[in-house]
Amino acid sequence: MFDEDAPLKKISNAIIPGEDLSEFSIESLQDRRETIEAEITRIEEMIAFKQSGRAAAESVFQQG
């Protein structure tokens, strides 16, 4: 079971919005961009999934 009081696990390669990027290498910046693009794709897929679920639920309730 999930323990709400447990400390959150720190991620060493976490991307922090607004973080100073001047110290990162070109390769690191490219990796970060790929990670962000993959996350955006994942978010868009979840939005589409939830929208289709909502549309299905609305159609059920509108029929009755």
N, C-alpha and C positions, 0 to 999 in steps of 0.2 A: 504494500500500500504506500501511497505517496505521503511523505512526511513534510508538512508545510514548514516546520521549524528547522529543517535541515538546511545547512548552508548551500547556496547554489554552486554548482561546479563551474570553475572559471575555465574559459576556453582561451588557450594561448594565442590562437590566430583569429580572435574575434574582430569583426569589422565594426568600428565605432564611427558613426556619422560625424562629420566635421573634424575628424582626426587629422593632424598634421601629416601630410603625405611626403614631405620633402626628404625625409630620411629613408624612404623605401627605394629599393632598386627598381629598374624597369621591369625585371622579371617578376618581382613581388607585386608591383602594381598591375601587371597583366593577369597574374593569378587572382588578385583581389577582384578585378573586373570580371573574370570568368566566374568566380564564386557568386558575385552579386547578380550577374546575368542568369545563372542557374537558379538562384533563389527567386528572382523575378518570375521566371518560367514556372517554378513550383507554385508560387502564389497565384499566378494567372490560372493555372490548372485547377487549383482549389476553388478559386472564385467561380470558374465555369461549372465545376462539380456542384457547388452549393446553389448556384443559380438554377441548374437543371433540377435539383431536388426541390427547390422552392417552387418552380414552375409546376412540377408534378403534384406537389401538395396543393397548390392553389387550384389546379384543375380538378382534383378530387373534391375539394370543398365547394367549388362553383357548380358542380353537377348536382349536388344534393340540395 
